[in-house]
Each structure stands twice: as structure tokens, then as C-alpha cells.
Amino acid sequence: MKTKLIENSKSIRYEEAGKFEETRFEKIHNVLVLNSKEGSARVAKEISELIINKQAKNQQCILGLATGSSPIKVYEELVRMHKEEGLSFVNVVTFNLDEYYPMTKGNIQSYYYFMHEHLFNHVDILPENIHIPDGTVSIDELHQYCIDYEKAIEEKGGIDLQLLGIGRTGHIGFNEPGSHFNSETRSIILDYITKVDAAPSFLGIDNVPKKAITMGIRTVRKAKRIILMAWGQNKASIIKKTIEGDISSKVPATYLQHHNNTTFILDVEAASDLTRINTPWLVGPCVWDEKLSSKAIIWLCQKTGKSILKLIDEDYNDNGMSSLLADKGSSYDLNIKMFNKVQHTITGWPGGKPNADDTSRPERANPAIKRVLIFSPHPDDDVISMGGTFDRLVEQGHEVHIAYQTSGNIAVSNHEALKFAEVTKGMRCNNDNGLMKKIVDDIKSKKENAIDSLDVRKLKGIIRQCESLAATRYLGVSDDNVHFLNLPFYETGSIKKNPLGEGDVKIMCAIIEEIKPHQIYAAGDLADPHGTHRVSLDALFEALKILKPKSFMNDCWLWLYRGAWQEWDINEIDMAVPMSPDQVLKKRKAIFFHQSQKDGVMFQGNDIREFWMRAEDRNNKTAKKYKELGLADYAAMEAFVRWHY
């Protein structure tokens, strides 16, 4: 089976994996799609075809359904088919994979709420045909309840099609590492990483339930057809382990290797660590373009522990790259070319060096003084991700503007907001009309899972604004050059955001047209755990499409940085800005101005360190990688990719 990007005209079809040279590493059938929208549409089409075929035979269609971010677009497409194409769900019976325990049905974090919000409330499925594990069952009745859930599935003849996502622990449903091959529906203790990933939805890891009810591995494996979806770079590592690794209880999804009708639907980012994608020279013949050659040589240096100029023909030949030598010449020629390419990415002049030959520099020399617009998804991404470059641009005399795309208000904890409100209340301001007392009362009386009042959200947004202004002033930027966009998609008061809208794009267009920048810096962190970075970048891309015909855009270059979660690979980097030890310290102090995001930040991710620690570690590692390749030894480096729009 040659796995490839599926064409829009084709349905997903299962084919046995591992039968051809191209997939000898892979043990599960998988199909690549360009993005989650395309993949979700194909999955929805297969589900609809199954429903219709069952209807023609006067049979019920038994679906196993999943929750989380992965299937949302599938459900959106099924709802569209119901409303616009007449797809009926009258013959559909559903069994959901799991539910938190304990959990009430009315809780907005419950999977009962999720399924009704995204699917059941919008189609004609019969209520009696909906089965979702009950998070309110008493502990004494839980064991028998799980047995009965299994029996209910069996009485319906088993699941016709099971929809799955995958967690970063390799869990399917809530079958965490250690789950047995023959496990059935049961209660389970959630893994720490699973709770970390759920923390944004619960506004902090302390609020995530410790237990869940889940279908077992055996229950899932008995489904006649299984489709697993994975989107985004943050799933790449576990997808590789699942598809290419040995079957192990440590990665429960590997049990699907023993299922004879399973397909993984992967977007490009989720598939990026697969051997045939990441290191295709280990699989078979390659077309050695410049991009692939660069990636392979950097990989070879890391594999052999050698710097670029120390690689020899034998290194290439012993690691599947003999065809590169045959195509491009000797290792000496390849090494020199690669060394020069990497060396030319390094610059202490991110805005371009005036009156210098810029032939081999990443940025233009002219205009000598550039208008620079730095987009920051949250009110601290600018200093966390590119604080050193930010400082360098200001010091070198460029006109630097900062645009904070969202208010970041949901990332301010209640105890942090309460502190500010009580300080202001204690000042006994005569003109607040009791506002601070009301805010204090709102915070103290807030019920579990309730959305902050508008006043509390406004206060939290002001806290983030003031912290941002303190940081930008420290770096020498005038308040007039700091812009708070407060894009509407973010302002829901909860983790679930609105879709990107016309209003968001208009705001982005307006700030770009106002400044007419020569450089734009933006977050290219597409694996952002809570999605704001991705939507913020999409807003920029949509704005650039609209503005591209404008004459000033001919002189505007877009540079993408990455945030606290990951860094660009060396072969991807177009500009690397070195930092001295003093600049590393200055960047750290700028991050410290964001006090509400220190000491127990709400959206920590799976790294318990504070953001300044993560940023310094990432910048140090980038510098170390350059050194190991044989380049100069710097204290730290920030990295950027030029994006051609």
C-alpha cells in the first residue's frame, strides 16, 4: 500500500499496511491529508455512506463516537449533511468511548454536554439510541454499570464503525498506558499527561477529574471498522510510536496493529515524524532537492555526532544517502555548500545591516531603518519567543510596533485577579461606583465551571495589558507603538473560542495598513496546546491575502518565530539571531514583567518549568546545535523562518 495524500474525489479505503517497500516501517494503514478540514470531510463521508447503506437494508447503524478536538469537524460536517443533504440519523445508535468520573451531565466539561453541543442537538437521532457513560453512577454501582454498558453494545451486534482520537500518552478512549489487551469497559485513573492536556478546558490541572469511565481495548478492537484521526505537530511523536513501534501496553494505541480494518487519517504535521516523511532516504530512492538535502545533512551530523565539515563519503554511504553523493558530488562539496548555507543564517542584524553587502544575509540592508510589526498571540509571546531579537531591533533604531492579538484574560487566575481588585478596592477610589467591590464579590462567588463576568474578564485583560506595557517600556518601545487588538474570536470567556471571523481579519488588515511594515514577525507555533496561536496566525494569513495587492506589501517580509512549546529544526531556519549573556538576562527580566503568568501559570502544558526557563533552555539548545555543526559558539540564539505569502 502506497500511502499518499488522498484526492478529494476518493473515499477512504482500508488497505493492509506494510506490503510495499515504501511502508516497511509501518504496521497500521494510514492516509495523509493536507489538513484537518479535508480529513474530517472524508471521515464524515464514510460515516454517511455507512448510515445510508444500513438504511437501505433497514438496519441500525452502530457508531462508536469520540470526543476531544479531533472529531469536532467531523461532527460539523455530519450536521451540515443532515441539514443540507437530508442525511437522517433515525437508524443510528451511538456508544461513546468515555466520560470523566465523577461528572454531571449538565457540566460544560462533560462529554454528554460535548456530544449534544456538537452533534446530537442538531440531528434527528432518537434520544433512546444515544449511549454515553454516566459519570453520576454511584461508586457502589459502577462495576455493574460497566458490565451492562458492554452488554448493551453486544446486544446491538457490536460497533460497525468506531471513531477514535489519540492522546499524547498513546491512549485511545481513556485506555491509559498499562491498559490490558483484553480490557473492557471500566473505571480508570487518568495519566498525568492526559490531565495536563485537559487542564485548559478545566481552567487548571487541579480541576481535572482524576478518574474516568472508558470502553476497554478489547471493546474497541471488536469494532468492525476503526478510524483514528490525528491533527497537528504535537501528535507526531506518538503517531510514529503507534504506527512503527512494537505493540506495548505503554502505548495502548499500538494494539490496533492487530485489527484488520483500521485506518489512521493524519494531517501533514501529525505524520511528520514517520520515517518515510522525516527521513525518506532510509526508505527508498529520493528526489534530492535543496530542502531535502539540507535536512538530510543536518540529520547525518546529529546521527554521527560530527560537524558538517567533518563528514566523509563513508558517513553518507552508511546512512542511506549514497544517492545524494551520486546526484550532487563529493562529500567535500556538499559539506562546504551546507556549511555556508547554515553560516549565512546567523546575523546580529535582524532588521538588516545598513551599508553592507546583503547578498548572503537573511535580511535586506535597505531601507536602513525599517518599520517592524511584531504580532504576539498572547500578551507575553513577544518577549518569551523573540525577546532578544525584539531588543536588538529597538537598539538598532528600527521603528518597532507590537500588536497583541488577544487579551489573554482567561490565563489570569482568579486569585491573581482578586489580588488586584482588592488592592484597588483598598485605595477607596471615589469614582468606581462600587465596581471593585462587585468584582471581588463576583470572583469569590463564582461557581465551578462558570464563565467569568464581563467585569472580571475586563479586569483580567487590563492586568495583561499593564504587564505588557511594563515589558515594552523596559525594552524601549513607546506606548504609542503598542497596540491591543483584542480579536473577537478569543473573547468568549472560556477555552472554547469562536471561529475566526470577518471582524478578526478586518482588525488585522487595519493595523497592517496603518503601519505599512517592512517586516512582520508572527508566531508560527502551529502545535500550540490551546489553539490560540493557530487561529491568530490564520487571521494574519487571511489579512495578507487581502492586502497582497497593496503596493507597500511588495516590501514587506514575514518572519515566523515559535513559542514556548517548540523550536524550528536547524534545517528549517532562515535567520538565527545570537544573544550575549547580557541579552539573555535582559530577555529574562522582560518576561518577568508578566507577573500573572509566573508561579503556577494556568496553562502550563506538560513542562512544569516557568516560561522564562523554557525559553532560555530552547535558545541555549539552538546555539548548542549550531556549535555542534561547527559554527560559532554563542550563549543563545532565537530562530526564524521566512514565510513567502
N, C-alpha and C positions, 0 to 999 in steps of 0.2 A: 504494500500500500504506500503510494507516494502521498504523503500529507502535504497539502498546499492550501493557499488561500482559496476559500470556496467562492464560486461565482454566484451572483445574485439569482441566476435562473435555476440553480440546482438546489435540491433538498439535501439535508444531511443524511448520509447513508453510512451505516456501520460497515467497516472493513477490518479484517483481522490484522493486528499490528505485527511488525517485526518480520514480515515475509520478504522484504526487499532490502538491498544494501543501504538505502537511504534511511531506514528506520531500525537498523540492527540494535541500536541502543535503547529503543523504545518498546515498552511492553503493554501499552494501552493505546488503542486507536484515538487519534486526536486530529482536529481540524483547526486551522488557523483562519481568523477573520481580521479585518482591518481594525475594527473597534467593537465595543460592547453593543452598540446600537444595531450593527449589522448582524452580529452573532445572535443577539436576542430575537431579532426578527426571524432568523432561520429556525431557532428553537420553537418559537411560537407557531411557526408554520407547521412543523412536525406535530406539535400537540394538537393543533386544529384539525390536521388531516386524520389523526388517530380518532379524535372525537367524532368527526363526520363519518368515518368508516364504521365505527361502532354503532352510530345512529342508523346507518343503512342496514345493519344486521339486527337492529332492535336490541342492542346490548348496552349495558352500562360500561362507561369508560372510567377505569380506576386509576386516579392520578396520585402519586406521592409528591408533595409540594415542599418547597424550601422557603426560608425567609432570608433576611440579610440584604445587602446591597446588590448582590449578583443577579437575582431573578427579577428585580423591580421592572426593568424594561421589557422583560418577557410578559409580565402581567399587564403592563401598559398596552402592549401590542394585542394581547388577547382581548382586553376590554375594547380596544378600537375595532377589532374584528367582530365582536358582538354587536357593537353599536352601528357600524357602517356596513358590515357584510352579512349580518344576520346569524353569526355563529351562536348556536344555542348550547347552554350548559345543563339542560334539563336532565340529560342522561349521565352527567358527570358525578362521580363520587370521589371525594378527596380525603387523603390522610396526610396530615402534616408531620414532618420529621420530629419536631421537638417543641419544647416550651420551657421557659425558666421556671424554677420551683423554689419557694412559693411565688405565685404570680396571679393576680386577679385579672379577669377578662377585660375589665374597664381600664386597666393601666395602659397608658400610651406606649409603654415599652414591651407590652405583651405581644406574643406572636399571634394571638387571637385578634388583637387590635390591628396588627400589621396586615394580616390576610384580608380582613374586612375592608380596611382602608385602601388597599392596593388592588383587590380583585373582587371579593365576594359581594360587596355592596354595589357593584357596577354591572353584574351579570345576572342571569336568570337561574343560577344554581339553586336547588332546593335546600333549605336550611338543614333538613334531616340528613342530607348527603355530605355535610361538612363534618370532618372529624379532626380536632386539634387537641393534643394532650392538654389535660385540665390541670393547671397549676394551683388549683384550690383544693384538690383532693387531700384529705387528712393523711398524715404520715402513717396511721394505722391501716388505711385502706389502699395505700399507694402500690404495694406489691401486687395485690389482686387487680387493681386498676390496669397496671401494665400488662398483665396476662390477658385481660379482657380486650385491651387495645390490639394485641396480637391476634386474638381470635376473630375480632371484627374484620381485620384485613383478610384473614384466611377465608372467612365466610363469603367474602366478596370475590373469591377466586384469585386473590393476590393482586399486586400492583402491576398495571400494564406499563406505565412509564413513570420512572422516578426522577425527579429533578433535584440536582444537588449543587451546592457551592462547596468551597473548601476553605478551611481555616488555616492560619499560618502554622498551626501545630500538625496539620495534616488531618484534622478531624473532619468527618462527614456527619451531618447531624451534629449531635454533641458527643459523638464517639471519640473521646479524647485518647491521647497516647496511653497504651496499656490495654485498650479495649480488645476483647477476645474475638476471634474469627467467627465464632458461633453465638455471639451475644445477641439478645433480643431486647425488646422494649423494656426499659428500666430507668431508675434514677441514677444520676452520676454526678460526681464532683467536678466542677469546671476547672480546667487548667489555668494557670496564672496568665499565660499569653492570651488565651481566649477572653479572660476578664479584662485584660489591658485593651484588647481590640474593641470590646463592648463598652469600655469606660466613657467614650464621648457621648454615646446615646444616653447614658445614665448620669451624665454630668459629674463624672468622677468614679474611680475604680472602687471606692468604698461603698458605692451604692449598687454595684453589680451583684445580683444573687450568686450565692456560692454553689448552688445545685441546679440541675435541670432534669427534665424527663426527655428521653430520646429513644427513637427507634434504634435497634441494635444493628450491628454489621450484618448478621445473618438476615435480618428483616429486609435491609436494603438490597442485599445480594439476591434475594428471591424475586426481585422485580424483573419483569420480562425485558425491559429496556431501561437503561440508565443514561442520563445526560448530565454531565458535570460541567459547570461554567466557571471560568476564572478570568478576571479582568485586572490588569494593572501590574506594574513592576513589583509591587510588594508581594505578589503571589508567585513570582518567577522561581524563587528558590525551592519552595515546597512542591511546585509543579514538576520541577526536574527530579526531585527525590521520589515523587509518586510515580512518574512515568518511566524513569530509568533505573530507579533503585530496586533493591531486593524487598520482597514482602516482609513487613515487620510491624509488630504491634506499636512500635514507636512512631510509625507514620500510618495510621489506620486506613487512609485512602489507598494505600498500596494493595489492600485486599481486593480492590476492584480489578486487579490484574487477572484474577481468577473468574471474572464474569465474562460471559461470551457475547455480550451485546452492550458494551459500554463505549461511549464516545465523550471525549473531553472537547469542549468548544473554548478556544483560547484566543484572546486578542494578542497582538504582536508583542506587547510588553510582558504579558504573563508567560509567553513562550520563549522569552529572550534568553533564558539560561539553558534551554535544551541544546544538546551537543550539536545537532545539525544546524541550529541557528547561531549559537555562540561561537563554536569552533568548527565550522563546516569542513575544514581541511582534514579533520580527523575522521570524517565520514566518507568522503569521496572527492572527485575532481571539483575544482573551484574555478570561477572566473575571477582572476586576481586584479580587481580594480584598486584604486589608491586607498579607498576606505578600508577594504578587507585586508589589504597588505599591511596597513598601519596597525590594524587590530591584531593581526597575527604576529607581527614582530614584537609588539609590546607584550603580548601573551607569552611569546617564546622567551623573552627576557625574564619575566616573572617565573616561568616554569624552570628555567635553567639556573636562575639566580645570577645571571650575568648582565652587565651593562650592554648597551646597544653596540658599541664599537668592539666588544669582545666576542660577539657571536661569530661562529665559523660555519663553514658548509656542513659539517657533520651535525651541528645543532639543528639546522634546517631539515636535513635528511632524516634524522632520527625522530622527528616530531611531526611527520606528515606534511612537511612543507617543501618537499623536493621539487614539486611543480612550480612553486614560486621562484626558486632558483632558475629553473629551466626557462620560465617566462621572462624574468626580469634581470638575469645576470648573476654575477658572483655575490657572495655574502658581503664582501667588502663594499661593493657599490650600493647594495641595499642598505647596509648599515650607515654609510655616510649620508645617504639621502634621508633616512629616517631620523638620524641624529640632528641634522639641520632643521628638519621639519619640527621636531619637538622643541628644539632650542629657540626657534623663532616664535613659539607661542608665549615665551616669557617676556614680560615687559613691566617696567616700573612706571609706565606712562599709559594708563588705561584710556585716557582721553586722546591719545596720540602725542608724539613728541614733536614740538614745534621746530621748524627749520632743520628737519632731519630727513634722511632718505627712508621713506616708509615702505619700500619695496618688499622687505622681509619682515615688516612689523604687523601685528594683528590689527592695529587701528591706523587711520589716516592722520597725516600731520596737519592737514587743513580741513576746516578752519582751526586756527591755533587755540582759540577759546570757543568751546562748544557749549551748546545748551543741552543739558543732560536731564532726563526724566527717569527717576527710579520708581518703579511700581513695587509696592510692598503689599501682599495679600492681607496680612495681619499687621498690626501696628508695631511689630518688632522684627519682622523678617528682613528688613533692610540692613539693620546692624548685625543681626545674627549671621546672615548669609554673605554679606559683602561689606561689612563694616570697615575693613581695611581699604578696600577699593573706593568706597564712599569717601573716606578720609583723604585718600590720595587725590581724588578728583577735586575736592574742595581746596586742598593745599596748592594744587597746580593751577588754580584760578578759573576753573570752569564754572558756568552758571548752573548750579545743581538744584533741581527740584525733586521733592519727594511727594509721591501720591499714595496715600494709604487707602487701599481699595475697600476694605471693610472696617467696621467699628471695632471688631474683636470683642464685643461686650460679653458674649457668652463665656469667654475664657476667664472672666473675673469671678472669683469665688464669692459666695455670699459673705463670708467672714471678712474678706478684703473690702468689699463694698460697705459693709456695716461699719468698719473702722473709719472710713472717710466720712460716711454720713453722720456718725456720732461726733466726730471732730467738728464738722460744720455746725451741727446742732448745738454743740457745746459753746460755739462762738456767739450764739444767740443773735444771729443776723436778724435785723428788724424787717427785712423786705422779702423773706422767703415764704411768708404766709403759711407757715407750718409744714412746708414741703419736706424738710429733712426729718421731722417727726413722723410724717406719713411714710417716708421711705424706710425709716428704721422699723416702723410697725409692719410694713409690707414684708420686709426681709425676715423678721422674727416670726411672722405668722404664716410664712409661705409653706404650703403643703407639699408633700412628697410628689415629685414629677410635675409639679405645676410650673407654668411659664412665668418668668419674672414680669412684674407690672411694667408699664411703659416708663414710669418714673425711675424705677430701679435700673432698667436697661439703659436709660439715658445717663444716669449716674455712672454706670459701669463703662459706657462709651467715653464719657468725659475723663474718667480715670486713665483710660488707654491713650486718649489724646494728649493729656498733660504729660504723661510719661514719654510719649513720642517727641513732644516739643522740647522736653528737657534733654533728650538724647541728641536731637538735631542741633540744638543750640550749642551743646558741648562740642559737636563736630564742626561748628562754624557756619551753619546754614541759617539764613534769616527766616523768621516766622512767615514772612510773605511768600516764601518758596516752599512752604509745607502745606499740602492740600489733603483734606479729609473727604474722600468721595462718598463714603457710606453707601456702597452699592446696594440697591433694594433687595437683591436675591438673598442677601445674608440676614436681613432684618426680620426674622421670624420668631426670635426669642428661644429657639430650640436648635438642636443639631440638624434636624431635617430642614434643608433650605428650599427656597423656591427655585424653579428652573430659571436659567439665565433668560432675562427678558430684554425687550427693546429699550426699556428705561436704563438698564445697566450699560448697554452698549452706547447709548446716547451720552451718558456721563463720561465714558471713556473717550469717545470721539471729541467731546468738548475740551477736555484737559489737554489732549494731544494737539488739537488745533490752536489752543491758546498759547502753548509753549513753543510749538514747532521745533521739536528737539532734533539734534543731530545724532544723539544716542538715546536709546531706550534700554533700560535694564528691567527684567521681569523674572519672576520665579518660574522655573521650568520643572518644578518638583511634582511630576505627574502622579507619584505614588503617595502623595500627602494622605495621611491616615483619615482625616475627616473631610477631604474633598474640596475645601475652600480654595486651595491653590489651583486645582484643576479648573474650577469654574472661573476664577479670576483670570487665568491665562486664556481660557476660551473667550472671555469678554474682550481681552486685548486683541486676540486674533480676529474676532468679528469686527472690531473697530478698525483694524489695519486694512481689512478687505474694503471697507467703505472709504477709507481715507487714501488708499493707494494712488488713485488718480491725481491727488493734490500735488502740486509741484514741489512743495517743501519735503514731501516724503521721499523724493529721489536722493536726498542727502541724509536720510535717517537710517541708522543701523540698529538692529535689535540684538541685544546680548542677553542670554538666559543664564541665570545662576540657579543653584539648588539650595534647598533649605537645610533645616537641622536634621533631616532624616537620611540623606544620602548625598553622594557627590558624583560628578561626571567621571567616567572612566578616562584614563590618560589619553587613549587614542581618540576620544571624542573632543577633547579640549582644544579650543581655538585661541584662548587667551588665558594665561596664568599670571596673576599679579602677586609678586612676592611681598612678604611683610617682614619687617625687622622685629626683634623682640619688643622694642618700644611700641610699635604699632599694634602688636598682638595685645599688649596691655591696654592700649588706648581703646581698642575694639571691645575688650572685656568690660571696661568702665562704661562704654556707651550702652552695652547690653544691660548693665546693672541698673540703669535708669528705669528700666521696665520692671519695677519692683513687684507689681501684681503677678508677674509671670515667674517669680523666683520662689524657692522654698515650698515645694508642693504644688507645682503647676497642675491645672485641671486635666490637660490633655498631654500626658507625659509620653505616650507611646510605650514601646517595650524597652526603652532606655531610661533608667531611673535617674541618670545624671541631669543636672540643670543644663539649659540650652547653651550657656557660655562654655561649659565643659565640652559638650558635644562639638560645638563649632571649632574650638581650639584643637581638639583631637582630630577632627576631619581635616582642618587646614594643615596641621602638622604632618598627617599621613600623606597628603598630596605632595608636600615638599619632600618628604622622605622618598616617595616613589620617583620623583624627578631625580633625586640624588642617586638612587639605585640604578637608574638608567644611564648614569654617567654625566648628568648635568650638575649645575652649581648647587651648593648646599645652603638652603635658606631655612629660616626658622619656621615659616609657614607660608602657604600660598592659597589664594582664592581662585577658583576656576570658572570659566565662562565658555559657552558655546554660542557662536554667531548663528542666528536663525534667519534664513532667507525666506521672506514672506512674499 
